[in-house]
Each structure stands twice: as C-alpha cells, then as structure tokens.
Amino acid sequence: MNKLFSTLVRIFYPQRCPYCNCVIEHNMIQCEVCAKQMPARYFQNFAKGGYPCYSPFFYQGIFATAVKRFKFHNFSQYASQLAVPLAASIMDMKNDVAFDLVTYVPMHPSRERKRGYNQSKLLAREVSKLIGIECADLLEKVKNNPEQHKCTSSKERKENVKGVFSVVDKQAVKGKNILVIDDILTSGYTLGECCRVLSKAGGRVIQCATLCARNNLPVG
C-alpha cells in the first residue's frame, strides 16, 4: 500500500528542478544540467549595519529564476531543495559562530495571507532541520510598508523599513547568537533593520543568510 501511494505521489506530484522546472527524481534537489551551474564557492556580503550575510548564489540567471518561482508563483515546495545550498553556505562560512537560534524576516500578516506563505519562513524551517538549530519566530512585522523593490532610491529604502519590525519576546533573544534567513539580499536595509532590532533587544551575535545576493564579493 505504501509503495502504491508513493508511486501515485510521484505520478501526480512529480519532483521538479527549482532552477529549470524539469521533472527530476524525488531524491534529487536539481537536475543534472543545472547541477553543473552550481558555483564552486559561496559568498559573503553585509546587511546594513555591518552584519555578515552568507549566500550561495548571485541573483542572476537560473538562480534568480528559481527565487522568482519560489516567491511569486506558488512554488512553495521548492523550499526543501533550495535550503540545501543555503545551509551549505552557512556551514561553510559561519566563522566558528555557534548559533543558538534560526529566525527569518517576517511578512505583515495581511500580505502573508494574500501570498499564502512566507518564503523566508519556509527556508528558515528547512535550514533549521539541515543544520540542527532550532527555528524560532523571533520577529513580527508591525507595519505594512510598501515592498522594498518599489522604492526608487537608497534613501527611500532606508526610510521604508524604519520601525516596521518588532521583537516578539526579548527574553528569547537576550544573549543569543541568532541567524536571520531571507530570500534575497539587495540593498541590505531590510535584513539590517531585522538584525538591528534583535541586537537592540539583547541578541549577542546576529548574522544573516540569503539564498541569493546582488553585487556579491567572494570571501577570501
């Protein structure tokens, strides 16, 4: 019965490569063609405020396509596959920081209801399983500000995220080393503001990781 059920699942819900959308085996995270385009090195940038941010990919080509599908086109099932390179970048580049908690950039409840899921939360939960660190809901978005990509200047992006995030429980944050997950690092203001409020609430070491980043520089 279990074998029959598994066969039916594979027929009606085939596993797909998040980068090109072709059908792949259920034990694969990408197709063989896209696997050849995986970068040999991971990257480090910084969110605003100087918080280190690790990423496996540039936001370009098949990687940008995967993020757009995952984020905007209801491909939430990609989370477990995309979390694998993200977790690998974290483990490779965490500079001996022992993280106590994993968290994520929250969405405003009304926007999350409209989309149906928070892609950053899904990534954080999958990364948490892979690196063996608890995922906690540490932040909430208290203001439904315009989306960052709609801002036309750096100054506008900076002002747009001021006061929009709040710590859920300061006692849960105090003295903890925290890793904040998001999908893309662009200007760095959103992640920087999340890190800032966690730090202000007593977080000890705050760092970030994103699936993709713009204008990355290789570490080393």
N, C-alpha and C positions, 0 to 999 in steps of 0.2 A: 504493500500500500504506500509506504513512504517513497519507494523507488518510483512508483507511478506518479505520485504527487510531484516529485522533483522533476520528472520528465515533462509533466504538464506545465509547470512553472517555467521551465526553460523554453518551451514552445511558445507560450503566450506572453511571457515577460523575459525576453532574451537580454542577457548582459550586453551592454554596448560600450564601446570605447568613448570616453568623455571628450576626446580631442577631435575625432572624426565621425563619431556616431555609428561606425560599422559594428555589426554583431560579433561578439567575441565569446570565448568560453567563460563559464561562470567563475572559474578560479583565476581569471586574468584581470589586471587593472587597466590595461590598454592593449591595443592591437600591436602586432609586430612592427608594422610600418611606423607608427607613432613612437614606439619604444626607441627607435633609432634616433629620434629627435630630442630625447631627454638630455638635458645639459649634464656635463661631466662634473660641474661644480655648482655649489649653492652660493647665495649672495647675502650680503648684509647691507642694509641701509639704516636710516634712523628716522623715527617718527619725530614730530616737532617736540622740542624739549630735550632731545638727545637720547631718547630711549631706543636701544638697539632693536632692529626688526629683521628677522630672518625670512628668506623666501627661496623657493626652489626655481621659480620661473620669472622671466621678463614678461610683462604684459604685452605680448605680441604674438602673431601667428596662431598656431593651434592652441596655445595656452590661453590667449585672450578669448578665442572661440569657446573653449571649454568653460571658462568663467561665465561668459555671457549666457550660455545654455543653462548652466547650473543656477545662475542668479535670476534670470529673467524669463526663462521658458519652461519652468516647471520640471526641470530635470534634477529634483532633489536627491534621487537615488545615486547620483554621482558622488555624493559626499564621502562614502567609504573608500572609493577609488582615489579621489583627489587628496584625501587625507594622508595617503601613503607617502608621496613625495614631500608633503608638508611636514609630516612627522620626521622623516629622514633628515630634512634640513635643520630641524630643531635639535635633534640628537647630535648632528654633526657639528653644530656651531654654537651650542649654548654656553661655551666658555666656562665649564665647570660650575655653572649655577644650578643648585638643586631646587627646582621649582616645587612649591607646595600645592599650588592650585593652577588650573587652567580655566580661563574665562573667555569671553567674547564681546564683541561690540554689539550692543543691543539695538533693536529696532523699536520705534514707537509702536505701541500695541495696535493702533489703527492701521498702520502700514503693514505690520506683520500679518494681521488678519486678511488684508487685501491680497498680499502675495501668497499667503498660505503657509509660509515658513520663513525662518531667518537663516539664510545660508551660512552665516558666520557661526551661529549656534550649532548647526549640523556638523560643520567642520570641526569645531572645538570638541564636540562629543566624540567624534571618531578619532581625533588626535589623542584625546584623553585615554581612550582604550589602547591605542598603539604604544604610547609612551608610559602608561601605567601611572598617571597622575590624575587625581580627582578633578572633574569638571564642575564648577560651581557658578551659579547665577549671581554674580557679584555686582553687576551694574544694571541700571534701568535708564531708559530714555524718557525724560520727563517733559520734553518739549518736542512737538512735531515740526521740526525745522525743515526748510527746503532741502532737497537732496544736493550733496556737495557738487556733483557734476553739472548742476545748473548754475553754479556760481561762476562768474566770468573773470574774477581776479583773485590773487593770493590773499589780499586784504579781506575780500568778501568771504572766502573760505574760512579764514581765521575767525571772523566775527560770527559766522553762521553756526559754529559749534560751541560757542561760549554758553555755559550754563545749561546745556541740553542733557548732560549725563549726571547721574547721582549714584552713590554707593548704596546698595541695599542694606548691608549690615556691616558697620565699621569694625565690629569685633571679629568678624570673619576675615577681615583684611589685615588687621593690625599685626605687624611683624612678619608677614608672609611674603615669600618670593612668588610672584604671580606672572603667568604668561598669558597675554591677551591675543586672541585669534581674530583675524578679519580676512576678507577675501582678497582685497587689493590695497596696496599702499600707493597712493597717488601723491597728493600734496603732503600727507602726513599729519594734517591737522586733526582729523577725527580720532585716529589712534593716539596721537599726542595728548588730546584732551582726556580720553579714557585713562591713559596712564597717569596723567596729572592728578585726576580726582582720586585714583586709587592710592597714589603716593601721598596725597594730602590727608587721606583717611588713615594713614599709618602703614601702608604697604612698604615692605623693606626694599626688595629689588623688583622692579617692574620692567619686563621686556615684552616684545611682540613677535608675532609671526604671521605672514600672509602668504596665500597661495601664489600671488603674482605681485610684482612691484614695477613701477615705472622708474626709469633712469637709475637702474641698479649699478653698483660697483662690486666686482668680485672681491671677496675677502682675501687678504694676503697680497 
